[in-house]
Amino acid sequence: MDLQKEIIENKEEFYNLAIEYYNNIDKKHRKECLITPKSISILIDHQFITTPCVEIKLELIDQDYQKNIGHYFLYIDERKDFVDEFLV
């Protein structure tokens, strides 16, 4: 299946995968917050990620103040295998 078509048809599955990975981060680095799906992108050429992959971005929102407190990025290959992650 074409990767772009698969992402469009299964975007909730991609976001849920990113949320699952975020929830597995060590608790001292992870914040208890609301998680909002933000975007899914296909990366062909990236400065830090050297292999083509899918980037899934989540917005992290403070539960009390409803304010953005960061972003989580999950990078997976087209088989949905982990490539890298980044928490800002």
N, CA, C and O atoms as a GROMACS GRO file, in nm:
protein
  352
    1MET      N    1   0.085  -0.118   0.000
    1MET     CA    2   0.000   0.000   0.000
    1MET      C    3   0.089   0.124   0.000
    1MET      O    4   0.196   0.125   0.060
    2ASP      N    5   0.045   0.225  -0.066
    2ASP     CA    6   0.112   0.354  -0.070
    2ASP      C    7   0.112   0.413   0.072
    2ASP      O    8   0.008   0.419   0.137
    3LEU      N    9   0.230   0.457   0.119
    3LEU     CA   10   0.244   0.507   0.255
    3LEU      C   11   0.152   0.626   0.282
    3LEU      O   12   0.088   0.633   0.387
    4GLN      N   13   0.146   0.719   0.189
    4GLN     CA   14   0.060   0.837   0.208
    4GLN      C   15  -0.086   0.795   0.224
    4GLN      O   16  -0.156   0.846   0.311
    5LYS      N   17  -0.131   0.704   0.141
    5LYS     CA   18  -0.269   0.658   0.148
    5LYS      C   19  -0.294   0.585   0.281
    5LYS      O   20  -0.400   0.601   0.342
    6GLU      N   21  -0.197   0.505   0.325
    6GLU     CA   22  -0.211   0.434   0.452
    6GLU      C   23  -0.221   0.532   0.569
    6GLU      O   24  -0.302   0.511   0.661
    7ILE      N   25  -0.142   0.638   0.568
    7ILE     CA   26  -0.148   0.737   0.674
    7ILE      C   27  -0.284   0.806   0.676
    7ILE      O   28  -0.343   0.824   0.782
    8ILE      N   29  -0.334   0.843   0.560
    8ILE     CA   30  -0.464   0.911   0.552
    8ILE      C   31  -0.575   0.819   0.603
    8ILE      O   32  -0.664   0.863   0.676
    9GLU      N   33  -0.571   0.693   0.564
    9GLU     CA   34  -0.677   0.600   0.602
    9GLU      C   35  -0.667   0.555   0.747
    9GLU      O   36  -0.767   0.516   0.807
   10ASN      N   37  -0.546   0.561   0.806
   10ASN     CA   38  -0.525   0.508   0.941
   10ASN      C   39  -0.459   0.609   1.035
   10ASN      O   40  -0.380   0.571   1.121
   11LYS      N   41  -0.489   0.737   1.019
   11LYS     CA   42  -0.419   0.839   1.096
   11LYS      C   43  -0.439   0.822   1.246
   11LYS      O   44  -0.346   0.847   1.323
   12GLU      N   45  -0.558   0.779   1.291
   12GLU     CA   46  -0.580   0.758   1.434
   12GLU      C   47  -0.488   0.649   1.488
   12GLU      O   48  -0.441   0.660   1.601
   13GLU      N   49  -0.463   0.546   1.410
   13GLU     CA   50  -0.371   0.439   1.450
   13GLU      C   51  -0.229   0.494   1.468
   13GLU      O   52  -0.159   0.456   1.562
   14PHE      N   53  -0.187   0.582   1.379
   14PHE     CA   54  -0.054   0.644   1.389
   14PHE      C   55  -0.046   0.731   1.514
   14PHE      O   56   0.053   0.724   1.588
   15TYR      N   57  -0.148   0.812   1.539
   15TYR     CA   58  -0.149   0.897   1.659
   15TYR      C   59  -0.150   0.811   1.786
   15TYR      O   60  -0.080   0.842   1.882
   16ASN      N   61  -0.228   0.705   1.787
   16ASN     CA   62  -0.233   0.616   1.904
   16ASN      C   63  -0.098   0.550   1.929
   16ASN      O   64  -0.060   0.530   2.044
   17LEU      N   65  -0.028   0.515   1.824
   17LEU     CA   66   0.106   0.458   1.838
   17LEU      C   67   0.200   0.559   1.905
   17LEU      O   68   0.276   0.522   1.994
   18ALA      N   69   0.194   0.685   1.863
   18ALA     CA   70   0.278   0.789   1.922
   18ALA      C   71   0.241   0.810   2.069
   18ALA      O   72   0.330   0.827   2.153
   19ILE      N   73   0.113   0.811   2.101
   19ILE     CA   74   0.070   0.826   2.240
   19ILE      C   75   0.121   0.710   2.324
   19ILE      O   76   0.164   0.730   2.438
   20GLU      N   77   0.115   0.591   2.270
   20GLU     CA   78   0.165   0.472   2.341
   20GLU      C   79   0.315   0.487   2.370
   20GLU      O   80   0.359   0.459   2.482
   21TYR      N   81   0.392   0.530   2.271
   21TYR     CA   82   0.535   0.550   2.293
   21TYR      C   83   0.560   0.660   2.395
   21TYR      O   84   0.646   0.646   2.482
   22TYR      N   85   0.484   0.769   2.388
   22TYR     CA   86   0.499   0.877   2.485
   22TYR      C   87   0.473   0.826   2.627
   22TYR      O   88   0.547   0.859   2.719
   23ASN      N   89   0.369   0.747   2.644
   23ASN     CA   90   0.334   0.695   2.775
   23ASN      C   91   0.438   0.598   2.830
   23ASN      O   92   0.437   0.569   2.949
   24ASN      N   93   0.526   0.547   2.746
   24ASN     CA   94   0.632   0.455   2.790
   24ASN      C   95   0.760   0.527   2.828
   24ASN      O   96   0.856   0.463   2.872
   25ILE      N   97   0.764   0.660   2.813
   25ILE     CA   98   0.883   0.736   2.854
   25ILE      C   99   0.895   0.731   3.005
   25ILE      O  100   0.794   0.732   3.076
   26ASP      N  101   1.016   0.725   3.054
   26ASP     CA  102   1.044   0.726   3.198
   26ASP      C  103   0.968   0.840   3.264
   26ASP      O  104   0.970   0.953   3.214
   27LYS      N  105   0.901   0.814   3.375
   27LYS     CA  106   0.814   0.913   3.440
   27LYS      C  107   0.886   1.040   3.482
   27LYS      O  108   0.823   1.145   3.490
   28LYS      N  109   1.017   1.033   3.508
   28LYS     CA  110   1.087   1.156   3.548
   28LYS      C  111   1.103   1.253   3.431
   28LYS      O  112   1.125   1.372   3.453
   29HIS      N  113   1.091   1.205   3.307
   29HIS     CA  114   1.101   1.290   3.189
   29HIS      C  115   0.964   1.324   3.129
   29HIS      O  116   0.948   1.423   3.058
   30ARG      N  117   0.867   1.240   3.159
   30ARG     CA  118   0.734   1.257   3.102
   30ARG      C  119   0.647   1.338   3.196
   30ARG      O  120   0.656   1.321   3.318
   31LYS      N  121   0.566   1.426   3.143
   31LYS     CA  122   0.475   1.505   3.224
   31LYS      C  123   0.334   1.449   3.209
   31LYS      O  124   0.295   1.404   3.102
   32GLU      N  125   0.260   1.452   3.319
   32GLU     CA  126   0.119   1.416   3.313
   32GLU      C  127   0.047   1.535   3.250
   32GLU      O  128   0.044   1.644   3.306
   33CYS      N  129  -0.010   1.514   3.135
   33CYS     CA  130  -0.070   1.625   3.061
   33CYS      C  131  -0.174   1.572   2.963
   33CYS      O  132  -0.190   1.452   2.945
   34LEU      N  133  -0.244   1.665   2.903
   34LEU     CA  134  -0.335   1.631   2.794
   34LEU      C  135  -0.250   1.618   2.667
   34LEU      O  136  -0.156   1.695   2.646
   35ILE      N  137  -0.283   1.524   2.585
   35ILE     CA  138  -0.207   1.500   2.461
   35ILE      C  139  -0.299   1.524   2.343
   35ILE      O  140  -0.407   1.465   2.333
   36THR      N  141  -0.256   1.613   2.253
   36THR     CA  142  -0.335   1.645   2.135
   36THR      C  143  -0.257   1.608   2.010
   36THR      O  144  -0.144   1.654   1.992
   37PRO      N  145  -0.315   1.525   1.922
   37PRO     CA  146  -0.249   1.498   1.794
   37PRO      C  147  -0.229   1.627   1.716
   37PRO      O  148  -0.320   1.710   1.709
   38LYS      N  149  -0.111   1.645   1.658
   38LYS     CA  150  -0.081   1.771   1.590
   38LYS      C  151  -0.060   1.750   1.440
   38LYS      O  152  -0.124   1.818   1.359
   39SER      N  153   0.030   1.657   1.401
   39SER     CA  154   0.055   1.638   1.258
   39SER      C  155   0.125   1.506   1.233
   39SER      O  156   0.186   1.447   1.322
   40ILE      N  157   0.115   1.462   1.109
   40ILE     CA  158   0.188   1.345   1.060
   40ILE      C  159   0.254   1.386   0.929
   40ILE      O  160   0.189   1.441   0.840
   41SER      N  161   0.383   1.360   0.918
   41SER     CA  162   0.459   1.399   0.799
   41SER      C  163   0.545   1.283   0.752
   41SER      O  164   0.588   1.199   0.831
   42ILE      N  165   0.569   1.280   0.623
   42ILE     CA  166   0.666   1.185   0.567
   42ILE      C  167   0.796   1.262   0.547
   42ILE      O  168   0.800   1.360   0.474
   43LEU      N  169   0.902   1.215   0.613
   43LEU     CA  170   1.033   1.281   0.603
   43LEU      C  171   1.120   1.206   0.503
   43LEU      O  172   1.142   1.086   0.517
   44ILE      N  173   1.169   1.276   0.406
   44ILE     CA  174   1.258   1.218   0.306
   44ILE      C  175   1.403   1.253   0.338
   44ILE      O  176   1.492   1.168   0.330
   45ASP      N  177   1.426   1.378   0.375
   45ASP     CA  178   1.560   1.426   0.404
   45ASP      C  179   1.551   1.516   0.527
   45ASP      O  180   1.484   1.619   0.525
   46HIS      N  181   1.620   1.476   0.634
   46HIS     CA  182   1.613   1.550   0.760
   46HIS      C  183   1.753   1.560   0.818
   46HIS      O  184   1.834   1.468   0.805
   47GLN      N  185   1.782   1.670   0.882
   47GLN     CA  186   1.916   1.695   0.935
   47GLN      C  187   1.957   1.591   1.040
   47GLN      O  188   2.072   1.547   1.040
   48PHE      N  189   1.866   1.551   1.128
   48PHE     CA  190   1.901   1.461   1.237
   48PHE      C  191   1.859   1.316   1.213
   48PHE      O  192   1.922   1.224   1.265
   49ILE      N  193   1.756   1.295   1.137
   49ILE     CA  194   1.706   1.161   1.109
   49ILE      C  195   1.754   1.126   0.969
   49ILE      O  196   1.708   1.184   0.871
   50THR      N  197   1.845   1.031   0.959
   50THR     CA  198   1.911   1.005   0.830
   50THR      C  199   1.836   0.909   0.738
   50THR      O  200   1.871   0.896   0.621
   51THR      N  201   1.734   0.843   0.788
   51THR     CA  202   1.659   0.750   0.706
   51THR      C  203   1.519   0.806   0.677
   51THR      O  204   1.461   0.869   0.765
   52PRO      N  205   1.465   0.784   0.560
   52PRO     CA  206   1.327   0.827   0.534
   52PRO      C  207   1.233   0.762   0.636
   52PRO      O  208   1.247   0.644   0.668
   53CYS      N  209   1.137   0.839   0.686
   53CYS     CA  210   1.048   0.787   0.788
   53CYS      C  211   0.923   0.873   0.800
   53CYS      O  212   0.905   0.971   0.727
   54VAL      N  213   0.838   0.833   0.893
   54VAL     CA  214   0.716   0.906   0.923
   54VAL      C  215   0.737   0.978   1.056
   54VAL      O  216   0.782   0.918   1.153
   55GLU      N  217   0.705   1.108   1.059
   55GLU     CA  218   0.713   1.186   1.182
   55GLU      C  219   0.572   1.209   1.234
   55GLU      O  220   0.486   1.260   1.161
   56ILE      N  221   0.548   1.171   1.360
   56ILE     CA  222   0.418   1.194   1.423
   56ILE      C  223   0.440   1.292   1.536
   56ILE      O  224   0.521   1.267   1.626
   57LYS      N  225   0.369   1.404   1.533
   57LYS     CA  226   0.388   1.510   1.631
   57LYS      C  227   0.266   1.519   1.721
   57LYS      O  228   0.152   1.524   1.674
   58LEU      N  229   0.292   1.522   1.853
   58LEU     CA  230   0.186   1.540   1.952
   58LEU      C  231   0.212   1.669   2.029
   58LEU      O  232   0.328   1.701   2.059
   59GLU      N  233   0.107   1.742   2.060
   59GLU     CA  234   0.120   1.861   2.144
   59GLU      C  235   0.086   1.822   2.287
   59GLU      O  236  -0.012   1.752   2.312
   60LEU      N  237   0.168   1.868   2.382
   60LEU     CA  238   0.148   1.838   2.523
   60LEU      C  239   0.091   1.964   2.590
   60LEU      O  240   0.150   2.071   2.581
   61ILE      N  241  -0.022   1.948   2.658
   61ILE     CA  242  -0.095   2.063   2.713
   61ILE      C  243  -0.112   2.045   2.865
   61ILE      O  244  -0.156   1.940   2.911
   62ASP      N  245  -0.077   2.148   2.941
   62ASP     CA  246  -0.095   2.148   3.086
   62ASP      C  247  -0.242   2.133   3.117
   62ASP      O  248  -0.325   2.206   3.064
   63GLN      N  249  -0.275   2.038   3.205
   63GLN     CA  250  -0.416   2.010   3.237
   63GLN      C  251  -0.484   2.125   3.311
   63GLN      O  252  -0.602   2.150   3.291
   64ASP      N  253  -0.410   2.195   3.395
   64ASP     CA  254  -0.470   2.301   3.477
   64ASP      C  255  -0.485   2.433   3.402
   64ASP      O  256  -0.588   2.500   3.412
   65TYR      N  257  -0.381   2.470   3.326
   65TYR     CA  258  -0.380   2.601   3.262
   65TYR      C  259  -0.417   2.598   3.113
   65TYR      O  260  -0.426   2.703   3.049
   66GLN      N  261  -0.438   2.478   3.059
   66GLN     CA  262  -0.471   2.463   2.917
   66GLN      C  263  -0.370   2.536   2.829
   66GLN      O  264  -0.407   2.604   2.733
   67LYS      N  265  -0.242   2.522   2.864
   67LYS     CA  266  -0.133   2.590   2.794
   67LYS      C  267  -0.037   2.486   2.737
   67LYS      O  268  -0.009   2.385   2.801
   68ASN      N  269   0.014   2.514   2.617
   68ASN     CA  270   0.112   2.425   2.555
   68ASN      C  271   0.238   2.420   2.641
   68ASN      O  272   0.295   2.524   2.674
   69ILE      N  273   0.281   2.298   2.677
   69ILE     CA  274   0.403   2.284   2.757
   69ILE      C  275   0.512   2.207   2.682
   69ILE      O  276   0.621   2.186   2.736
   70GLY      N  277   0.485   2.166   2.560
   70GLY     CA  278   0.587   2.096   2.483
   70GLY      C  279   0.530   2.016   2.368
   70GLY      O  280   0.410   2.019   2.340
   71HIS      N  281   0.621   1.945   2.301
   71HIS     CA  282   0.584   1.859   2.189
   71HIS      C  283   0.661   1.728   2.199
   71HIS      O  284   0.773   1.723   2.250
   72TYR      N  285   0.598   1.622   2.150
   72TYR     CA  286   0.663   1.492   2.140
   72TYR      C  287   0.661   1.452   1.994
   72TYR      O  288   0.558   1.461   1.927
   73PHE      N  289   0.776   1.407   1.944
   73PHE     CA  290   0.789   1.362   1.806
   73PHE      C  291   0.828   1.215   1.806
   73PHE      O  292   0.925   1.176   1.872
   74LEU      N  293   0.755   1.133   1.734
   74LEU     CA  294   0.790   0.993   1.714
   74LEU      C  295   0.824   0.973   1.568
   74LEU      O  296   0.752   1.018   1.480
   75TYR      N  297   0.936   0.906   1.543
   75TYR     CA  298   0.979   0.875   1.406
   75TYR      C  299   0.975   0.724   1.389
   75TYR      O  300   1.037   0.650   1.465
   76ILE      N  301   0.900   0.680   1.288
   76ILE     CA  302   0.887   0.536   1.260
   76ILE      C  303   0.913   0.512   1.112
   76ILE      O  304   0.897   0.601   1.029
   77ASP      N  305   0.952   0.388   1.080
   77ASP     CA  306   0.969   0.357   0.938
   77ASP      C  307   0.834   0.313   0.881
   77ASP      O  308   0.734   0.312   0.952
   78GLU      N  309   0.832   0.278   0.754
   78GLU     CA  310   0.703   0.246   0.690
   78GLU      C  311   0.641   0.117   0.741
   78GLU      O  312   0.524   0.090   0.715
   79ARG      N  313   0.719   0.035   0.814
   79ARG     CA  314   0.663  -0.086   0.878
   79ARG      C  315   0.614  -0.056   1.020
   79ARG      O  316   0.572  -0.146   1.092
   80LYS      N  317   0.620   0.073   1.058
   80LYS     CA  318   0.581   0.122   1.190
   80LYS      C  319   0.678   0.078   1.300
   80LYS      O  320   0.640   0.069   1.417
   81ASP      N  321   0.802   0.051   1.261
   81ASP     CA  322   0.906   0.019   1.358
   81ASP      C  323   0.972   0.148   1.405
   81ASP      O  324   0.989   0.242   1.328
   82PHE      N  325   1.008   0.151   1.532
   82PHE     CA  326   1.069   0.268   1.595
   82PHE      C  327   1.199   0.307   1.526
   82PHE      O  328   1.283   0.221   1.498
   83VAL      N  329   1.215   0.438   1.498
   83VAL     CA  330   1.339   0.493   1.444
   83VAL      C  331   1.402   0.584   1.549
   83VAL      O  332   1.520   0.568   1.582
   84ASP      N  333   1.324   0.679   1.602
   84ASP     CA  334   1.374   0.773   1.702
   84ASP      C  335   1.256   0.845   1.766
   84ASP      O  336   1.143   0.835   1.719
   85GLU      N  337   1.284   0.919   1.873
   85GLU     CA  338   1.182   1.002   1.936
   85GLU      C  339   1.250   1.126   1.990
   85GLU      O  340   1.370   1.127   2.015
   86PHE      N  341   1.171   1.232   2.009
   86PHE     CA  342   1.225   1.358   2.054
   86PHE      C  343   1.118   1.427   2.137
   86PHE      O  344   1.004   1.441   2.094
   87LEU      N  345   1.157   1.470   2.258
   87LEU     CA  346   1.065   1.537   2.350
   87LEU      C  347   1.117   1.676   2.375
   87LEU      O  348   1.230   1.694   2.422
   88VAL      N  349   1.036   1.776   2.343
   88VAL     CA  350   1.075   1.916   2.362
   88VAL      C  351   0.981   1.981   2.461
   88VAL      O  352   0.996   2.099   2.492
   0.00000   0.00000   0.00000
